[in-house]
Amino acid sequence: MRKAIEQKQKQVDELAKLFSRFKTVGVIDLRDLPARQYNTIRKNLRSAVRIVFCKKSVIIRALEKSGMNKLIEYVQGIPALVLTDMDSFRLMKLIKKNYTPTYAKAGQIAPEDIVIKAGPTPFGPGPILSEFGNVGIPVKVVSGKITVMSDTTVVKKGEEISAPIANILLKLGIEPMKVGLNLVATIENGTLFKREVLDVDEEEFINKVYNAHLDAVKLAFGLSFPTRETVDMLIADAHAKARALAVSVPVVSKDTIRDVLVRACSQALMLKEV
């Protein structure tokens, strides 16, 4: 018993020491991740990320010893640790990049619309015809093969996948789900980052920043507030307004003389017609 306790304490000490060598420490949950995908992902990430798998109690005690108590509540399911010198957002991006496709199970939520494309299937006429019909997929037999007659959305994004649809997708070899490391939370330089903060749509985020920048420039221009982005527009606008005023007064200068003469001629012609 004592030897087992000493061995466990040694693991805690080694793990806590390991934390100090990396910029970011993250907790992952390996539930629902098949061994085949896990091994592939681990191989793909090994040059940038170290994955440490050990008992939950060892992880918790090592986190306590390292002053990373904020992470303890996120040690859940089948926990493991990811250690890296990347920042938390780059880590999340890398993990998402290494998601792999897999078959759907009944009860899972569709991440995107699941569409059965039109075209022949590998199946000949038989009982499976009714399986297609039961889930609303239009089919008929063409040249001895069951053929899907038109692209059909069988599950919309956010909807639950039923057992019959999961079965059809499996038979058609369609893998609509993506699996990968479930990064629950990280600590980076003492700051805790939850999954919902890290899991951002990069394109959507960039668009939001771009639109916010445009709105800020428009507001600054409307308030005549000079900044690096608005000063040229403000000067051009002020010059155009000053020029228009000078022409209407009129004030003759090398910038306005042509427009003043054109305006005078136009007015003279109008008087002549009267």
Number of C-alpha atoms within 10 A of each C-alpha: 6 7 8 9 10 11 12 16 15 13 18 23 16 12 21 21 14 14 19 12 12 17 16 22 28 25 26 23 20 19 12 12 15 12 10 8 18 17 11 13 19 16 11 14 15 11 9 12 21 16 15 14 15 14 12 16 12 19 24 19 21 24 20 16 15 17 12 21 15 16 22 17 9 19 20 15 12 15 21 22 21 20 22 21 16 17 15 26 16 12 23 22 15 16 18 17 11 19 17 15 14 16 16 23 18 13 12 15 17 18 15 13 14 21 15 19 15 15 14 18 16 10 15 16 13 10 8 14 18 12 15 18 12 12 14 13 22 16 20 17 17 15 9 12 16 21 23 20 17 13 13 15 14 17 20 15 13 12 16 15 20 17 14 15 21 20 16 17 20 16 14 13 11 17 15 18 18 15 18 22 23 20 26 19 25 30 20 18 11 13 11 17 18 17 16 10 11 18 13 13 9 10 9 10 11 11 11 12 12 12 12 12 13 12 12 14 18 14 13 17 18 11 10 16 12 15 13 8 14 19 15 12 15 19 13 12 14 13 12 12 12 12 17 16 13 18 22 13 9 17 14 14 12 6 12 18 15 13 17 20 14 13 15 14 12 12 11 12 11 10 9 8 6 6
